[in-house]
Amino acid sequence: MTDRRIRNIAIVGGGTAGWMAAAALSKSLHGMGIQIRLVESARIGTVGVGEATVPPIMDFIRQLGLAESDLIRDVQATYKLGIGYRDWTRPGHFYFHPFGPTGPGLGSIPFQAYWLKMFLAGEAAALEDYSIQATAAIQGRFTLPVHAPNTPLNKLTYALHFDACSFAQYLRGFAEARGVQRTVGEVRGVLLNPASGLVESVTLEGGGSVAADLFIDCSGFRGLLIEEALQAGYDNWSRWLPCDRALVVHSEPARAPDPYTLVTAREAGWQWRIPLQHRNGNGYVYSSEFTTDETAANTLLGNLDGRSLTSPMSLRFTPGRRRKAWSRNVVALGLAAGFLEPLEATGIYLIQRGIAMLLRFFPDRDFATADIDRYNRVLESEFSRVRDFLLLHYSRTERRGEFWDHCRSIPLTDTLAEKIDLFQSHGRILREEAELFPIMSWLSVMIGQNIVPRSYDPLVDSLDTHKIHSKLEELRAGIHHSVAAMPAHGDFLHARQIRLGR
Ligand SMILES: Cc1cc2nc3c(=O)[nH]c(=O)nc-3n(C[C@H](O)[C@H](O)[C@H](O)COP(=O)(O)OP(=O)(O)OC[C@H]3O[C@@H](n4cnc5c(N)ncnc54)[C@H](O)[C@@H]3O)c2cc1C
């Protein structure tokens, strides 16, 4: 039997996607004798955004074996417990989308079913009161989970906000220490094998070239290999996702960092505020059909908490995904594989999923079609689930104005329409296989955006009402008691930095 093992991998691009791939592959493929080289251009920058994450990032960090506290210090990170939506449902309204699971079930009846019965009867507190993440975030408090079974602290679920460039640099140090070679150079051409159609090498400005068995395209929006060389195709999803531009600016922090991302609806889109230790990241994501770049810049700059530290940087994107994120011997990750929009901070998560699935279906030099097809189906499903969740936010708000009226007129995907119908009939939420967003996410956003079920699950009537009341009260009181003992988020970070010797 001939040896068909992959001997070398070339990663094109040194943004978040490129260095995440380099770090993860150098760790997972250790001992297999596979050479990994990353090529990045000194002239073409990275997008430099992508500062909010979702909880699976903590698995990525742990799987690499990174020391969480060192990372937090080096990338100026703060903790994130979810997203606060301000003025989104209607002006003056606020709701919170927390990380983490719902409360526990009562027998076989899930939390959302029995909470909903009481909520519809006006006998339950707001959903936020039953989530330790939401309660702590709204009060500006944070602590790490503690191993204390049967207390809400046991399940505290969090992610990070970090400086995107420092994060990539941190991973670069990790990857280079594990043998990843870095070449600074601009890719000018892609050479295909005329018989197999596989990419043989990329040629660099100045004449050099990099050959490999497997290429990871992390070259950003343009998709240098996956699209420009292999024409994998792009599904444009702007009929569902209305925003196509972003302006980004850093500002001085005017207050202690909140342990959540703040999202505020604006006339033609929405604005984010991501608190880091040393600055805030801000951005206005909008639709070019409903406002001009100049008005958008004025809106963003006129709504910063602190003094701006940079001039606004403009980014354009077409929401959607690469039709085949893996084609022949090229796997696209990051913006090269697609980009939906930043509302729920899923870009880095989708990179992580791409890497995990690549390892799951790791090829040999025959590049079996079955593996590639399955990889593409999994990624297609991940992107579609995220798209539906994003569309939910846009399609169900009571805001007025041309942009928001347009959002309400966007036809739902069949999958989202079914999800909303199921919820509206009896408050049911089904989590699809391997879906990022748990039941609590869907529940928070649907309730937050005033989608109220007509009725509750009839099986809840099998429970004694007093039992439900006392369970809800026990949950609420336990959460409030635990949160009251947590330090302020800023103090927690400060204490950690002191312990780290700063
Ligand atoms: C406005 C906005 C906000 C976002 N916010 C979030 C968020 O909060 N959370 C989140 O998870 N995600 C977010 N994302 C997505 C996230 O930023 C990206 O997923 C992430 O940064 C990965 O980018 P990348 O590495 O794919 O591409 P890039 O950062 O664009 O890097 C591309 C790399 O390719 C190199 N390159 C390009 N052409 C060549 C060439 N010819 N030769 C050699 N090298 C080349 C460049 O030098 C660079 O190193 C956001 C994206 C946008 C646009």
The ligand as an SDF file (V2000), in Angstrom:
LIG
                    3D

 53 58  0  0  0  0  0  0  0  0999 V2000
  -17.4220   44.3030   11.1020 C   0  0  0  0  0  0  0  0  0  0  0  0
  -17.0540   42.9470   11.5920 C   0  0  0  0  0  0  0  0  0  0  0  0
  -17.2010   42.6410   12.9530 C   0  0  0  0  0  0  0  0  0  0  0  0
  -16.9070   41.3700   13.4090 C   0  0  0  0  0  0  0  0  0  0  0  0
  -17.0940   41.0650   14.7270 N   0  0  0  0  0  0  0  0  0  0  0  0
  -16.9100   39.7990   15.1490 C   0  0  0  0  0  0  0  0  0  0  0  0
  -17.1190   39.4450   16.5090 C   0  0  0  0  0  0  0  0  0  0  0  0
  -17.4350   40.2780   17.3610 O   0  0  0  0  0  0  0  0  0  0  0  0
  -16.9250   38.1580   16.8610 N   0  0  0  0  0  0  0  0  0  0  0  0
  -16.5420   37.2030   15.9710 C   0  0  0  0  0  0  0  0  0  0  0  0
  -16.4260   36.0390   16.3420 O   0  0  0  0  0  0  0  0  0  0  0  0
  -16.2860   37.5190   14.6910 N   0  0  0  0  0  0  0  0  0  0  0  0
  -16.4550   38.7840   14.2710 C   0  0  0  0  0  0  0  0  0  0  0  0
  -16.1770   39.1090   12.9810 N   0  0  0  0  0  0  0  0  0  0  0  0
  -15.5780   38.0900   12.1180 C   0  0  0  0  0  0  0  0  0  0  0  0
  -14.0880   38.0180   12.4320 C   0  0  0  0  0  0  0  0  0  0  0  0
  -13.5340   39.3010   12.3640 O   0  0  0  0  0  0  0  0  0  0  0  0
  -13.3900   37.1150   11.4540 C   0  0  0  0  0  0  0  0  0  0  0  0
  -14.0350   35.8810   11.4620 O   0  0  0  0  0  0  0  0  0  0  0  0
  -11.9530   36.8980   11.8600 C   0  0  0  0  0  0  0  0  0  0  0  0
  -11.2920   38.1070   12.0860 O   0  0  0  0  0  0  0  0  0  0  0  0
  -11.2240   36.0930   10.8200 C   0  0  0  0  0  0  0  0  0  0  0  0
  -10.7520   36.8780    9.7870 O   0  0  0  0  0  0  0  0  0  0  0  0
   -9.8010   36.1560    8.7560 P   0  0  0  0  0  0  0  0  0  0  0  0
   -8.5850   35.7040    9.4540 O   0  0  0  0  0  0  0  0  0  0  0  0
  -10.6020   35.1700    8.0260 O   0  0  0  0  0  0  0  0  0  0  0  0
   -9.4560   37.3070    7.6900 O   0  0  0  0  0  0  0  0  0  0  0  0
   -8.5070   38.5860    7.7710 P   0  0  0  0  0  0  0  0  0  0  0  0
   -8.4140   39.1590    9.1270 O   0  0  0  0  0  0  0  0  0  0  0  0
   -8.9680   39.4800    6.6680 O   0  0  0  0  0  0  0  0  0  0  0  0
   -7.0610   38.0340    7.4100 O   0  0  0  0  0  0  0  0  0  0  0  0
   -6.6910   37.7360    6.0980 C   0  0  0  0  0  0  0  0  0  0  0  0
   -5.2170   37.4010    6.0480 C   0  0  0  0  0  0  0  0  0  0  0  0
   -4.9060   36.9910    4.7390 O   0  0  0  0  0  0  0  0  0  0  0  0
   -3.7320   37.6390    4.3140 C   0  0  0  0  0  0  0  0  0  0  0  0
   -3.7620   37.7710    2.8750 N   0  0  0  0  0  0  0  0  0  0  0  0
   -4.7470   38.2670    2.0940 C   0  0  0  0  0  0  0  0  0  0  0  0
   -4.3590   38.2310    0.7940 N   0  0  0  0  0  0  0  0  0  0  0  0
   -3.1160   37.7060    0.7840 C   0  0  0  0  0  0  0  0  0  0  0  0
   -2.1820   37.4350   -0.2370 C   0  0  0  0  0  0  0  0  0  0  0  0
   -2.4240   37.7110   -1.5090 N   0  0  0  0  0  0  0  0  0  0  0  0
   -1.0040   36.9120    0.1190 N   0  0  0  0  0  0  0  0  0  0  0  0
   -0.7070   36.6230    1.4130 C   0  0  0  0  0  0  0  0  0  0  0  0
   -1.5510   36.8620    2.4150 N   0  0  0  0  0  0  0  0  0  0  0  0
   -2.7390   37.4100    2.0970 C   0  0  0  0  0  0  0  0  0  0  0  0
   -3.7500   38.9810    5.0350 C   0  0  0  0  0  0  0  0  0  0  0  0
   -2.4520   39.5330    5.1040 O   0  0  0  0  0  0  0  0  0  0  0  0
   -4.2850   38.5470    6.3930 C   0  0  0  0  0  0  0  0  0  0  0  0
   -3.2210   38.0670    7.1630 O   0  0  0  0  0  0  0  0  0  0  0  0
  -16.4320   40.3910   12.5070 C   0  0  0  0  0  0  0  0  0  0  0  0
  -16.2240   40.7080   11.1720 C   0  0  0  0  0  0  0  0  0  0  0  0
  -16.5390   41.9750   10.7030 C   0  0  0  0  0  0  0  0  0  0  0  0
  -16.3230   42.2850    9.2580 C   0  0  0  0  0  0  0  0  0  0  0  0
  1  2  1  0
  2  3  1  0
  2 52  2  0
  3  4  2  0
  4  5  1  0
  4 50  1  0
  5  6  2  0
  6  7  1  0
  6 13  1  0
  7  8  2  0
  7  9  1  0
  9 10  1  0
 10 11  2  0
 10 12  1  0
 12 13  2  0
 13 14  1  0
 14 15  1  0
 14 50  1  0
 15 16  1  0
 16 17  1  0
 16 18  1  0
 18 19  1  0
 18 20  1  0
 20 21  1  0
 20 22  1  0
 22 23  1  0
 23 24  1  0
 24 25  2  0
 24 26  1  0
 24 27  1  0
 27 28  1  0
 28 29  2  0
 28 30  1  0
 28 31  1  0
 31 32  1  0
 32 33  1  0
 33 34  1  0
 33 48  1  0
 34 35  1  0
 35 36  1  0
 35 46  1  0
 36 37  1  0
 36 45  1  0
 37 38  2  0
 38 39  1  0
 39 40  1  0
 39 45  2  0
 40 41  1  0
 40 42  2  0
 42 43  1  0
 43 44  2  0
 44 45  1  0
 46 47  1  0
 46 48  1  0
 48 49  1  0
 50 51  2  0
 51 52  1  0
 52 53  1  0
M  END
$$$$
